[in-house]
């Protein structure tokens, strides 16, 4: 074991003593770890020690990273935007899954790069577009449609086996995209979707009934206004959306997970225990053996 590995192992051992639960989360979290530190550790001196250990681990490159996602560009109108592209080691054409991150403006919610890699590991081409920093919802939706169009031009992609998924605002955009172009997608995954704009709820739920693909909805039981930073009841919204889809005769499955930490919305800032449900769900509509 080289010196960096030894130092990383010592820091990891100390971190485990300080906070047992955050060790496996760190091992899976790539690219957004400093945001986790900021959100979770801004209190007493003990928590500051944990944050210092996190930073020490980052400095030595521990744990060793998995194969990095390729950073590519895609065109949305006159804008050139960034995306992560992850391709599995398999013969094609291959199914493809587009992941729409949460957040808006300069803030990115969720784990777009990690999700991209996890999709490739599961046998799908993963594509995680990073939207423009403009906050306007319809401008963000333009970026989603541009990402869909771009994916259709990629080699080795089977567009008849395309799924779309999203977290928070990305899930809201996923609903809008799948309701406007229902025949483009073979499956839809919604992770703690954000609510529609005030005053558009009736239209939103009406249009969501246009989604024709099977839908998987995921949320943690404590993704509630008193816990999350959005002050939104994502549990109630997700239940209502599932009910409206079922009432319209659509195939919709809802999974409510046990409470996740102090803020259930943070469950989707990493590829965690819920991921096996996502992969299992995608296999059938995307015809993956």
Order of alpha helices (4+ residues) and beta strands (2+ residues): alpha-alpha-alpha-alpha-beta-beta-beta-alpha-beta-alpha-beta-alpha-beta-alpha-beta-alpha-beta-alpha
